[in-house]
């Protein structure tokens, strides 16, 4: 991340936790921010409360120790007022901890091998709590929340809040279910039980800020819920910035631009000094399609060991394609190179079986049944001349490689229409290529599987190509036209 140069900078930075579990790294990082920003606001995340070894300190004592060190450094962990250009902004850090009771949405049904949250999160064995306090029953979340009242009078803060027209609050954990991806889109669905706090939500609802900044989940979010704008602009891990930069990203941060994400400006002309929303990724997906947490079918589960994200409902563009243009182009380029390294037997450069299986050719009898039931989408991947308009009836044209390799770079509106057509209907995507070029169609299937986040086995080349499609009497449009 690119920080301000050492100067008389008047800017303020909000750091929403998870700097490190190492105390020296935390303090060095906060000193670095202090040297480059006029003011630094900070709230610890879960990593800051991790404890290594058998020492006598518990995680609650660690929290208090860290807050004291912040006071000594001049790092702000209490509500603070910002005055600039005759405007007054209140910034409110909110301490919180996660608890499984926060997740009130349906669990995935029959998800094979789904591990419980206490087996997924290091927090369960890298934190220690005073006697009678634990993460599992929510008492750790309640204990951390109560520290807010020990640091400042909540009733006085709410009275003070009335004197400000602009308020930003922030936390490490999530206040709302709506700003977490639905379980079927998570690699481990029970991660949803380790990200949020009902105690935090209650405070945010009483405070009613203009903006609430949060962290923890490494998904870019900019979403308005019940009049509050929720923003997460995660730096994330370097590997995440590579393989899923489009869902990490918020605007150009952090892959295309390493400048910290702007949430308020004293001279901003738009409403309340807050920049226009950067609705991308998960927040754009939620804005278009709404939340369907009740869809909890285990049939949406990815194959063991697979990195592909299934669980998309028919007619929906995959969430990563809602990412900022520059991020999805970068990610698509990675996926194109990966698919080019996978041979006809479904094996990559390493010689290992391609995740999610290999594209399996499909014949006319099976296609006819799928067409009859409407349980497929037909995609014509032939590179054609304008003098030949014929194609499979009601098929979508996506020439390979001129379009299959570049469609993620289309303008947002064009991409949305195309992707929703590509994802229309249940069942497989059936690819129709040239009969004498089966490898060409196989590669198109691998590439589309990667770009649409589908199992390769669910993107099926039609055996014999368009020539066989005609010979076997499958429906055609434009035949004989010029």
N, C-alpha and C positions, 0 to 999 in steps of 0.2 A: 504494500500500500504506500502511496506517495503522500508524505506529510508536508506541512508548510515548512518553508525554510526558516532558519533562525532569524527572527526579525521582530518588529513591534506589531505582530499580528493581533488583530482584535477578535478573531474568530473563536468560536466555542466548539468543542467536540464532545459528543456523547459516546461513551464506551459501555456497551450493554453486556459486559461480562465475557467469560471464557477467554481470558488472555492466556492463562497457563495454570497448572497445578503447582508450579514451583514458585515459591515466594520471591526469590531473587529476580526471576523473569518478570513477575507481575510488577514489582517495584521499579525495575529498570524501564519497563514499558511505560508505566505511568509517568516516570521522570522524563522520558522521551517526549510524551505528549505535552507535559507541562512546559518543556523548553520551546515548544512550537505553537502552542495555542494559549490564548489569553486565559481561558478557563477550561477545566477538564471536569466533566461529570461522569461518575462511574457507579455501577452496581455490580457486585460479584455474580458470577454464574455458578454452575455446578462444579466446573473444574477447579475453581478457586477454593472450594471446600473439601477437595480430596485430601486424604491424609495417607502418607506412606509410612510404613513401619508401625511400631507398637507404642508410640509415645502416649503420654497421658492426656494430651489435648484432644477435645472432641470437635466436631465440625461447627457447632454453635459457638464455641470459644474461638475457633479459628476465624469465624465471621467477625466477631467483635474485635479481635486482634487486627484483622485486615482493615476494618473501618477506622481504628485508631491510627494505623500507619498512614492511611489516606489523609486523615486530618493533619498529621505531621508534614505530609508532602504538599498540603494545600489542594489536594484532589477532593472535589465536592461530592458528597454522598447524601446530602440533605437538600430539601427544596431550596432553590435559589432564584433570585430575580435578575432579569437582564433588562437593562435600559439602553435604548439606542434610537436616535432620531425621534424622540418624543414618544416612543412606543415602549410598552412594558410587557415582557414575556416572563411567565413562571415556568421553570423547569423542575419536575418532580421525579426523583429516583424512587423506585418502589422495589423493596427487597421481596423475594419470593423463592419458593421451592416447589417442585412438582409432586403430585400425588395421584395414584391411579383412579381415585374417585372422580377426578375432574372429567375423565372420559365417560360421558353419558350416552354415547352413540352405540348402536348395535355392534357386537363383535362379529368378525368373519366366521361363517358357519363351516365347520369341517375343514379348516385350513390345515393341511397335513404338515406336521412338524413345527407348527407355530409355537415359538417359545414364549413363556411368560415374561413380563417386563423385568422382573428381578433377575432373569437370566440373560437379559439383553443389555442392561445398563450397568456400567462400571460403578455408578453412584451407589449401588446397593452394597458393594463390598469395599469401596474406597472412601466411604464416609463413615464416621462414628458419631453417635448421638448420645446425649445424656440418658440415664436410665428412665424408661417409660416413654421415650420418644423414638419413633421409627418412621421410615418412608412409607411402608406398606399401608398403614392405617390412617395416613394423612396427618399424624401428629407432628412430623418434622416440618411439613408445609405450614402448619398452624404456628409452630414455634418460630420459624423464620419470619412469617408475616407479623407476628407480635413485636418483633424488633422494630418495625416501622413506628409503632406507638411508643417504644422506649426512646427513640431518637427525636421524635417531634410529636406535638399534640395534634392528633388527626382532626379533632373538632375545630381547633384553631386554624389548621391548614385549610379546611373546607370553607371557613369564614373568609380567610385571606384570599382564597381562590376567586371569590365573588368580585374582587377588585381588579381582576385581570381579564381582558378580552381575549388574550392569547395564552394558551397553556399547552405545554408538551410534557407528557409523563413517559417514563421508560422503565423497562424491566428486562431481565434475562429471559424469563419464561413467558408462556403464552397466556393471556387472559381469556381468549375466546376460542371455541372449537372451530369457528369459521375461518380462522387463519392458520389452520393445520390441514394438510392434504387429507382427503378421505382415506380410510384404512386400506382400501383395495389398491391404492397407488403406492403404498409403502412396501419396501422389501420385507419388513417385519411388521405386520399389522399392529402388534401390541406395543410398538414404540409410541403409539398415541397415548398410552397410559403413563408416559414418562416425560411429558412436555409442558403441562399446564397446571394452573392453580385456580380453584374457585375463590379462594381468599383474595387473590390478585384481581380477579374479575370484579369482585364486589367493590374493591377500592377504586378501580378504574371507572366503574359505573357511577359511584358517588362523586368522584372528582370531575367527571365529564370533560376530559381534555379535548382539544382540537385534534391532537395527534398523539398516538401512543406508539413508541418505538420498542421493539422486542428483538430477541435473538434466538439462540439455541438450536433451531431445527435446520438451519442452512438452506432455507428456501426463500428466494426473493418474494416479498409481498408488498403490495400497496393497495389496500382494500378498505373501503368505508363500510362500517357495520354500525347500525343504530346511531348515526351521526358522528362517530369517531373514526378518524383515519388511522389505520394500523399499518405500520411500516416495518419491514425487516430488510436490511441491506447487508447480507452476510459477507464477510471476507471469505469464509469457508476454508476448507483444506485445499492445498494445491492440486491434489488429484481430482477433487470435485470440480474445481474451476476448469479442468480439462475435459472430463468425460460427461459432465452435465452442467456446463456453464450456463446454458439457456434457462435452467430452472433455479440456479443459484442467483443469476443476475437480476439486478433492478436497475433499469436504464442501462447505462454503459458500465456500471460498477458490478463486479470488480475486474472483469476480464479485459474488456475493451479500454477501460479507463480505470486507473487505480486511485483516483481522487475520491476521498470520502463522500458519501451521498448527502446532498443538501436537503435539509428538512425545514429550514426557516431562514429568512433573510430580512434584515431590517429595512431594506430598500425595495423588497419584492413588491411588484405592483398588483399581483393577483391577491385573492382573498386571504386576509390574515397573515400575509407574509410567507405563506407556504407555497413552494413550487407546485406546478401542475403535476397531477398524479402520473406515475410511471406504471401503467397497468400492463404488466407482462407476466408470463409464466403462470403460476398457480392462481394469482389473483385475477388475471384475464380469463383463465379457464372457468373459474368460479363465477365471474361476472356474466359470462355468456350462457353457461349451462346450469347454474345453480348447484346446490349441494344435494346429493342423493345418498346420504349415509345409510339409508335403509337397504341399499343394494349390497348385500353381504354374502353373495354366492361364492362358495369355495371353488366353483368352476373357473373363477377369474384368477386363480392362483398361478404364479409362474412355475415353470418346471424346475426341479431341484438343480441348483447351481447356475441357473440362468440369470443373466443381468437384464434381460428384456423386461419391460413393464407392460404387462397385460392388465386387463381390468377396464379398458376403455369401453364405454357404452356405444352402441351403433350410432353412426352419424356424427360423432364428435371428433374434432381434430385433437391428436395427441398433445398433451399439455406442453411438451418441450417446444413444439412449433409455435406456441404463443410467446416464446422468449424473444428478447430484443433481436432485431435483424442481424446485427454484427455477431452476436453470440451464436445464433443458430447456424449461420454460415460457417463459422469456425468449427462447430460441433459436427455439422454435416460433412465437412471435409475429412474429419477424423473417421467418421463412419464409412465414408466412401473408400478410404484407403484400407480399412479393415475388411470390407466386403470384397475388395479386389484381391485380397490375399486368401480367399476361401475357394477351394477347388470344387470340382463337380461332385465329389463324394461327400461334400459338406465338411471338409477338413481345412483348418486354417494353416498358417505358416508353421505353427508348432506341431502340426500333425494330429492334434486332438480333435475330437468330434465337435462340430459347430454347436454352440449352445442353442437349445430349442429345436434340435433336429436339423434336417436338410430339406430344401424344397422338393416335394414329391410330385412328379407329373400326374396329371389327372386326365381321364378319358371321357369320351362323349356321353356314355350312359350315366355316369355320375354327375356330369355337368347338367344334363337334361333334368335330372331330379332336383338339383340345386336351383336351377332356373325356375322350375315349376313351383317350388316352395318359397322362392325369393330369398334364399339363404346364401347369397354370395354377391360379390361384385366382380364384374368382368373388366379387365384393363388391357387395352390394346397397346403393346409396347413396341410395335414395329415403327421403324423410321420409314415414313412413306413420302411419296411425292404428291403434290397437289392434284395431279391427274388421276389419282386412285383414291376416291372417297370411300371405298367399301371397307366395312369393318364389322365385327360382331355386333348384333343388335343391342342397343342400349348400353354399349360399352363406353368406357371413359378412355380417351386417348391420352397416353403418357409415353411418348417415344423414348426409347432407351438407346444411348445414354443422354441424349440432348436435354430431356426433361427430367428423367428419373434422378439424374445426378445434380440437378440444379434447382428443383422446385422449392426447397426450403428458403432460397434466396428471393422468392417472389415478393412483391409488395404485400403487406399484411392482409389487405382485403382480398386480393386474388388468391393468396395462399389459403385463407380460411375457406373459401368456396371450394377450391380444389380438394383440400384435405377432407372436408366433410363428405364430398362425393366418394373419395377413395375409401373412406371408412363406413360408407352406407351399408346397411344390412348386416346381419350376423353371418357366420360362416366364413369360408376362405376367400381370399382375393385370388381370382383366376387370371393368369397372365397369358395373353395370346401373342406369340411372336412369329418369326419366319420359320417354316418347317425345316429348312436346311441349316438353321442356326440354333440348335438346342442350347448350346453353351451360352449364347447371347441372352436367351430368355432366363436361363438359370441364374446368371449373374444379376439380371434385373430383379429377380425374385429375392436374392440375398440382400441387394441394396435396399429394396422397398421394405423388406422385413426390418432392416436396421433403422431406416428413417421413420417408419410408422410404429416402431416399438412392438412388432409382432414376432411370434415364433416363426422361423423360416419354414417350418412344416405347414404353416397356415397361409403361405403364399405359394400357389401351386401353378407351375407352367402347364399349359394345355399341350398334351402329347400330339406332336405332328404339326403344330403351329396353325396359322390361319388357313393354309391349304387344306389340312385335314378337317378343320372346322367346317369349311364349305362342303367338302366331299361327304362328310358324315351327316349332312343335313341340319346342322345347327343354325339358328336364326341369324340372318345377315341383313344389314342395311347398307344402302348405297351401291349395291352390286350392279354393274353395268352402266352406272351414271358416269358422266364425264364433266 
